[in-house]
Amino acid sequence: MDNQIYEAIKLLREIRDALMNIIDQYANTTSLPLKRRIYSKQQVLEMLNMTEITYRRNLKKGLLKPIRIAGIDLYFEEDLIAAMNESRRKGKL
C-alpha cells in the first residue's frame, strides 16, 4: 500500500513538473496562439513593484483575478491592465 502511495506521489510530481515546463514556455513567449501574453505571479510582483503582502491583499479584494494551473497563479495581460485601470479610477495609482 505504501509503495502505491509513493508511486502516485512520484507520478503527480512528474505531472506537476511537466505543467511547470509548459507554463514557463508560454510565460516567456511574446506571442501565444491566441496572441495573449501570460504573466506569472513573480513577473506581476516585479512589474507592479508589489510586495507579497500587497499581492495577497489584492487577491482577497478581488482586484487581481489569477488563472490557477497546478497551483500556480497566471495572469493575462488584459486582466492586469483592467486591474491597473480600476486602481487608477479609485485614485490608487
LONU-253308 format. One line per field, with one value per atom (N, C-alpha, C): residue in one letter; atom name; x negated, y, z; residue number from 1. Coordinates in steps of 0.05 Angstrom, whole numbers. Atoms other than C-alpha are relative to their C-alpha. Layout:
BEGIN
aa [a ...]
at [CA ...]
u [X ...]
v [Y ...]
w [Z ...]
i [NUM ...]
//
This chain:
BEGIN
aa [m m m d d d n n n q q q i i i y y y e e e a a a i i i k k k l l l l l l r r r e e e i i i r r r d d d a a a l l l m m m n n n i i i i i i d d d q q q y y y a a a n n n t t t t t t s s s l l l p p p l l l k k k r r r r r r i i i y y y s s s k k k q q q q q q v v v l l l e e e m m m l l l n n n m m m t t t e e e i i i t t t y y y r r r r r r n n n l l l k k k k k k g g g l l l l l l k k k p p p i i i r r r i i i a a a g g g i i i d d d l l l y y y f f f e e e e e e d d d l l l i i i a a a a a a m m m n n n e e e s s s r r r r r r k k k g g g k k k l l l]
at [N CA C N CA C N CA C N CA C N CA C N CA C N CA C N CA C N CA C N CA C N CA C N CA C N CA C N CA C N CA C N CA C N CA C N CA C N CA C N CA C N CA C N CA C N CA C N CA C N CA C N CA C N CA C N CA C N CA C N CA C N CA C N CA C N CA C N CA C N CA C N CA C N CA C N CA C N CA C N CA C N CA C N CA C N CA C N CA C N CA C N CA C N CA C N CA C N CA C N CA C N CA C N CA C N CA C N CA C N CA C N CA C N CA C N CA C N CA C N CA C N CA C N CA C N CA C N CA C N CA C N CA C N CA C N CA C N CA C N CA C N CA C N CA C N CA C N CA C N CA C N CA C N CA C N CA C N CA C N CA C N CA C N CA C N CA C N CA C N CA C N CA C N CA C N CA C N CA C N CA C N CA C N CA C N CA C]
u [-16 0 -17 18 -56 -14 14 -91 18 -19 -29 3 -2 -24 -25 25 -97 -1 -1 -87 19 -20 -25 -12 13 -64 -21 20 -121 13 -14 -73 12 -10 -39 -22 22 -106 -10 8 -124 20 -20 -58 -3 4 -69 -24 23 -139 5 -6 -113 18 -17 -59 -16 17 -111 -17 16 -153 18 -18 -93 6 -6 -75 -24 24 -147 -3 2 -147 19 -20 -83 -4 5 -101 -23 24 -166 2 -3 -138 16 -15 -111 24 -24 -62 9 -13 -17 19 -18 30 24 -22 85 -9 12 37 5 -4 46 -26 24 -14 9 -6 -14 -23 19 -49 2 0 -70 3 -3 -59 -25 25 -132 -4 2 -130 18 -20 -68 -12 12 -103 -22 22 -164 11 -10 -125 15 -16 -78 -14 15 -132 17 -19 -86 -13 9 -103 19 -16 -77 26 -23 -31 21 -19 -1 13 -11 7 23 -21 47 25 -22 89 16 -14 105 16 -15 125 26 -23 171 21 -19 203 13 -11 214 -11 12 171 -16 15 126 15 -15 160 -17 18 110 14 -8 118 -19 17 93 -2 7 59 -21 18 27 -10 7 27 -17 16 -8 19 -16 23 -12 7 21 20 -17 48 -2 1 68 -5 8 41 25 -23 110 14 -11 133 -17 17 73 6 -6 88 27 -26 161 -3 4 137 -14 14 89 19 -20 145 19 -18 191 -14 15 136 -2 2 127 27 -27 202 6 -5 203 -21 21 142 -23 22 94 -26 24 44 -5]
v [-24 0 25 -24 49 4 -2 33 13 -12 52 30 -28 118 15 -13 134 2 -1 116 22 -21 161 28 -26 218 6 -4 208 8 -6 209 29 -27 272 21 -19 307 2 -1 288 16 -15 316 30 -28 380 12 -10 387 5 -3 377 25 -24 430 25 -24 478 7 -5 469 13 -11 484 29 -27 545 19 -16 570 7 -5 563 22 -19 603 27 -25 655 16 -14 671 7 -6 679 26 -25 744 -5 5 713 -29 25 657 -5 5 623 19 -19 669 29 -27 729 13 -10 736 -5 3 749 -9 11 710 7 -8 734 -19 16 692 19 -16 715 17 -14 734 23 -22 775 23 -21 812 15 -13 826 20 -18 855 23 -20 892 22 -19 926 10 -8 934 -5 7 898 -20 20 861 -24 24 792 6 -7 821 16 -16 872 -18 19 817 -16 16 774 17 -18 834 6 -6 850 -25 24 777 -2 2 779 21 -20 844 -6 7 813 18 -18 865 -17 18 810 -26 25 750 -19 18 696 -24 26 634 -19 18 577 -26 26 519 -13 16 466 16 -15 514 25 -24 570 21 -22 638 12 -12 663 22 -23 728 6 -11 751 30 -28 819 18 -17 848 1 0 827 18 -18 864 29 -28 926 9 -7 924 5 -5 918 26 -26 977 23 -21 1018 4 -2 1003 14 -13 1024 30 -29 1089 14 -12 1101 6 -4 1094 19 -18 1140 -13 15 1086 2 -2 1095 28]
w [0 0 0 -2 19 -27 26 -47 -20 19 -86 5 -7 -49 -10 9 -64 -30 29 -137 -10 8 -141 5 -5 -109 -21 21 -158 -26 25 -216 1 -3 -190 -2 3 -184 -28 28 -255 -16 14 -279 6 -8 -239 -14 13 -268 -30 28 -339 -4 2 -327 4 -5 -299 -25 24 -362 -22 20 -406 7 -9 -364 -5 4 -367 -30 29 -443 -9 8 -451 14 -14 -398 -11 11 -433 -30 28 -503 -2 4 -531 -17 16 -579 4 -4 -560 -23 23 -609 0 -2 -583 2 -1 -583 27 -27 -508 16 -16 -463 28 -27 -397 18 -20 -335 24 -24 -275 24 -24 -204 5 -5 -197 -19 20 -261 8 -8 -235 24 -23 -169 -8 9 -204 -18 19 -258 15 -15 -208 25 -24 -155 25 -20 -107 19 -20 -42 0 -3 -26 16 -17 27 -16 17 -21 -21 19 -72 12 -13 -23 6 -7 -2 -26 26 -76 -9 6 -86 16 -18 -26 -8 9 -51 -27 26 -119 -22 20 -155 -20 17 -182 -2 5 -213 -16 14 -229 -12 10 -270 14 -15 -227 -15 14 -262 17 -16 -219 24 -24 -160 -6 8 -199 -10 9 -208 -26 26 -280 -7 7 -309 -30 27 -378 1 0 -397 2 -1 -408 27 -28 -338 18 -16 -308 -7 9 -349 12 -12 -325 30 -29 -252 4 -3 -262 -6 6 -294 23 -23 -235 23 -21 -187 -6 8 -226 5 -3 -225 29 -28 -150 12 -10 -144 14 -13 -121 -14 16 -177 -9]
i [1 1 1 2 2 2 3 3 3 4 4 4 5 5 5 6 6 6 7 7 7 8 8 8 9 9 9 10 10 10 11 11 11 12 12 12 13 13 13 14 14 14 15 15 15 16 16 16 17 17 17 18 18 18 19 19 19 20 20 20 21 21 21 22 22 22 23 23 23 24 24 24 25 25 25 26 26 26 27 27 27 28 28 28 29 29 29 30 30 30 31 31 31 32 32 32 33 33 33 34 34 34 35 35 35 36 36 36 37 37 37 38 38 38 39 39 39 40 40 40 41 41 41 42 42 42 43 43 43 44 44 44 45 45 45 46 46 46 47 47 47 48 48 48 49 49 49 50 50 50 51 51 51 52 52 52 53 53 53 54 54 54 55 55 55 56 56 56 57 57 57 58 58 58 59 59 59 60 60 60 61 61 61 62 62 62 63 63 63 64 64 64 65 65 65 66 66 66 67 67 67 68 68 68 69 69 69 70 70 70 71 71 71 72 72 72 73 73 73 74 74 74 75 75 75 76 76 76 77 77 77 78 78 78 79 79 79 80 80 80 81 81 81 82 82 82 83 83 83 84 84 84 85 85 85 86 86 86 87 87 87 88 88 88 89 89 89 90 90 90 91 91 91 92 92 92 93 93 93]
//
